[in-house]
Each structure stands twice: as C-alpha cells, then as structure tokens.
C-alpha cells in the first residue's frame, strides 16, 4: 500500500526545464563551448554541479571554476523562479489529489535549497510538504537513490511503500533503485520510461484509477 508520495520539482511541478536547458547552452557558449539540445539529453535531470562536471570532463575549458559556473547558473535560475516560472499543468491538482487522501507529501529535488525555497515561496507550498529535501546534501545526485532514500527516512515510511513522481529518466532510475513505485511524466515520448510503473502525458491524468493501479501492484 502507498503510504507517502514524493514529488520531483523541476519539469514535474514547475515549468523550468526549457529555461534550465537554455541557460545551460548560454552559459557554456560564453565559455566557448557549443552544446546542442540533442547533447543535453545526457545531462537531463542531473544535479547542477554534476552536470557542469560532466561537460568539463568532455569539453574542458579554462578560466572559471566549476563552482563559479554553478553560481552563474544559480543566479539566473533563482531570478526565473522568483519572477517568471509557472506551475506545470495539473501540478496543484495532483498535490491536492494525494493530500485529500491523507497521504504525506514530500519534495525530493536535484535543485539546491535556495531554488527549492524560491519555489515554495512563489506558489505558497511551504505547508504542502511534510518533508522537503535536496540532493545537494547527498554525496551523489540522481540517478543515485540517496535523495529518495533519505526522503523516505525522514517521512518514516519504508521506500517500498512510497510513490515517486518524476519527469526525467535519471530521476526515475533513482526512485526505482530506492525500490519505490513510480509515475513518470516525461516531456517527450521515450521508450526508456517503460521502466516506470505508470507513464502519463500530464499530471492532469492523475485520478483514482491511476492511484488504484499503483496500489494494486503492492497488494
């Protein structure tokens, strides 16, 4: 039986992924490195510092450190979170759906806490989540399961009784490695998401039938 629900943030609850990707291309272009949208599939869903280190390993640059580049990312994204970012379709309704069924909700994100708090402030979600946790506190980000395992520990719910909602493949792998049930809401059709228990086109598709289907798999 599902006893808690854990949400990813970027690209699932808040419409940031196109802006993240545009920022990534812009920042690296300023470093003299061209990154195409197709290339970005390799880093989608990674923690920012791990994403930057990935590109540094494949296309090393001189001058700015990884930490300085990460700060540039963060400053741009923080302004976007505070002023422009909007919720994904069905996000608020999905949160309400599970909350109305008495399930504790948690947020487990690859973004740092400064960005997470900007999200919570902008949409008034501070009281929505029982647990809010960032992969910045883990040695490894997604697809390592650490962020999900620690979130479950803080919820005081066994991972096998948690439902995780993700939009990225790296996030999905992290949740599955933590032995959680999953609902994937990918931006684009991708056969890799067949690893998820359920795949939806939008959070608007979450309903009693979908929830029953997940719960039935645990009975």
matplotlib code that plots the C-alpha trace (Angstrom):
import matplotlib.pyplot as plt

x = [0.0, 1.2, 1.7, 3.6, 4.0, 7.3, 7.4, 10.4, 10.3, 11.9, 10.0, 7.3, 5.7, 7.3, 8.0, 11.7, 13.3, 13.3, 14.8, 17.4, 18.4, 18.6, 20.6, 23.0, 23.6, 24.0, 26.5, 28.6, 28.5, 30.0, 32.8, 33.3, 31.6, 28.6, 26.1, 23.1, 19.7, 20.4, 23.5, 21.6, 19.7, 22.8, 22.6, 18.8, 17.8, 21.4, 22.3, 23.8, 27.3, 27.4, 26.0, 28.8, 31.5, 30.2, 30.7, 34.1, 35.2, 34.0, 34.8, 37.2, 37.6, 40.0, 39.3, 36.2, 36.0, 33.1, 31.9, 31.9, 29.9, 27.5, 26.9, 26.2, 23.6, 22.1, 21.8, 20.0, 17.6, 16.9, 15.6, 13.5, 12.0, 11.1, 9.6, 8.6, 8.3, 4.9, 3.4, 3.1, -0.4, -2.2, 0.5, -1.6, -4.4, -2.1, -0.8, -4.4, -5.4, -2.9, -3.3, -7.0, -6.4, -4.4, -1.0, 2.0, 3.7, 7.5, 9.7, 12.9, 14.8, 18.2, 18.0, 19.6, 17.6, 17.8, 15.9, 13.5, 12.6, 12.1, 9.6, 7.8, 7.6, 6.3, 3.5, 2.7, 3.7, 5.5, 2.7, 2.1, 5.0, 5.8, 9.4, 11.5, 14.9, 17.6, 20.2, 22.8, 23.1, 23.9, 27.3, 25.8, 22.7, 20.1, 20.3, 21.8, 18.9, 20.3, 18.0, 14.9, 16.1, 16.8, 13.4, 11.7, 13.7, 12.5, 9.0, 9.3, 7.9, 9.6, 10.7, 8.7, 5.5, 6.4, 5.2, 7.6, 6.7, 9.4, 9.8, 13.4, 15.0, 17.8, 15.1, 13.1, 16.2, 16.9, 13.4, 13.4, 16.8, 15.2, 12.6, 9.7, 6.7, 6.8, 4.7, 6.7, 5.5, 8.2, 8.4, 8.7, 7.9, 10.9, 10.9, 13.2, 10.3, 8.9, 10.8, 8.2, 5.1, 2.9, 3.7, 1.4, 1.4, 0.5, -0.2, -3.8, -4.2, -3.8, -7.0, -8.5, -8.0, -4.3, -3.8, -5.6, -3.4, -0.3, -1.7, -2.9, 0.7, 1.6, -1.2]
y = [0.0, 3.5, 5.4, 8.5, 10.4, 12.1, 14.6, 15.8, 19.6, 20.8, 19.8, 18.0, 20.6, 23.8, 24.6, 25.2, 22.6, 24.6, 27.6, 25.3, 24.0, 27.4, 28.7, 25.7, 26.4, 30.2, 29.7, 27.3, 29.3, 32.2, 29.7, 29.0, 25.6, 24.7, 22.4, 21.3, 20.3, 16.8, 16.6, 17.8, 14.5, 13.1, 15.5, 15.9, 15.5, 15.7, 17.9, 21.1, 20.6, 17.1, 18.4, 21.0, 18.5, 16.2, 18.9, 19.9, 16.3, 16.1, 19.7, 21.2, 25.0, 27.4, 30.2, 29.9, 27.0, 24.6, 26.4, 29.8, 28.4, 26.8, 30.1, 31.7, 29.0, 29.5, 33.3, 33.1, 30.4, 32.0, 35.1, 33.0, 31.0, 34.2, 36.1, 34.1, 30.3, 28.8, 25.6, 22.6, 21.7, 19.7, 20.3, 21.9, 19.4, 16.4, 17.7, 18.2, 14.7, 12.9, 15.3, 14.8, 11.0, 11.7, 10.9, 12.8, 14.6, 15.2, 17.1, 15.4, 17.6, 17.8, 21.6, 23.3, 24.5, 28.2, 27.3, 25.0, 27.7, 30.1, 27.6, 27.1, 30.9, 31.7, 29.2, 29.1, 25.5, 25.6, 23.9, 21.4, 19.1, 17.1, 16.7, 18.9, 17.6, 18.5, 16.2, 18.9, 17.2, 13.9, 12.7, 11.8, 13.2, 11.4, 8.7, 7.6, 6.8, 8.7, 11.6, 9.3, 7.0, 9.9, 11.5, 8.2, 8.0, 11.5, 10.6, 7.5, 5.4, 2.4, 3.1, 0.2, 2.0, 5.3, 6.5, 8.8, 11.1, 12.0, 13.6, 12.7, 9.3, 9.9, 10.7, 7.6, 5.4, 7.0, 6.2, 2.7, 2.0, 3.1, 0.4, 2.9, 2.7, 5.3, 7.5, 9.1, 12.2, 12.7, 15.8, 13.7, 10.1, 7.9, 4.1, 4.1, 5.3, 1.8, 1.1, 3.2, 1.5, 4.1, 6.6, 9.7, 12.5, 15.1, 15.4, 16.2, 12.4, 11.5, 10.1, 7.4, 4.8, 5.6, 5.5, 2.3, 0.7, 1.6, 0.4, -2.8, -3.7, -3.6, -5.9]
z = [0.0, -0.8, 2.4, 1.1, -2.2, -3.2, -6.0, -8.1, -8.7, -11.9, -15.0, -13.0, -10.7, -12.1, -15.8, -15.6, -17.9, -21.1, -19.2, -17.5, -20.9, -22.5, -19.6, -19.9, -23.6, -22.9, -20.0, -21.9, -25.1, -23.1, -22.2, -25.9, -25.8, -28.0, -26.5, -28.7, -27.4, -28.5, -26.4, -23.4, -23.1, -21.5, -18.5, -18.2, -14.5, -13.1, -10.2, -11.5, -10.2, -11.7, -15.0, -15.1, -14.2, -16.9, -19.5, -18.1, -18.4, -22.1, -23.1, -20.7, -20.5, -18.9, -16.6, -14.4, -11.9, -11.8, -8.6, -10.4, -13.4, -11.0, -9.2, -12.6, -13.3, -9.8, -10.1, -13.4, -12.3, -9.0, -10.7, -13.0, -10.1, -8.3, -11.2, -14.2, -13.6, -13.7, -12.5, -14.8, -15.9, -13.2, -10.6, -7.9, -8.6, -8.3, -4.9, -3.8, -5.0, -2.8, 0.1, 0.2, 0.6, 3.8, 2.3, 3.5, 0.6, 0.1, -2.3, -3.4, -5.9, -7.6, -7.2, -4.2, -1.2, -2.3, -5.5, -3.7, -1.2, -4.0, -5.5, -2.1, -1.6, -5.1, -5.0, -1.3, -0.8, 2.5, 4.3, 1.5, 2.1, 5.2, 4.0, 1.6, 0.7, -1.8, -3.4, -2.7, 0.8, -0.8, -2.0, -5.3, -7.0, -9.2, -10.6, -7.3, -5.0, -2.0, -2.2, -2.3, 0.5, 2.8, 2.0, 2.8, 6.1, 7.0, 6.2, 8.4, 5.6, 4.0, 0.5, -0.9, 0.3, -1.3, -4.7, -6.6, -9.4, -11.9, -15.3, -16.0, -16.7, -14.2, -11.6, -12.5, -12.1, -8.7, -7.5, -8.8, -7.3, -4.0, -4.6, -4.9, -7.1, -9.8, -12.1, -14.9, -16.7, -19.4, -21.6, -24.7, -25.5, -24.7, -24.6, -21.6, -19.4, -19.8, -16.6, -14.7, -13.2, -14.9, -17.6, -18.1, -20.5, -17.9, -14.2, -15.2, -15.8, -12.2, -10.9, -8.7, -11.4, -11.7, -8.0, -7.6, -10.3, -8.3, -5.1, -6.6, -7.6, -3.9, -2.7]

ax = plt.figure().add_subplot(projection="3d")
ax.plot(x, y, z, "-o")
ax.set_aspect("equal")
plt.show()
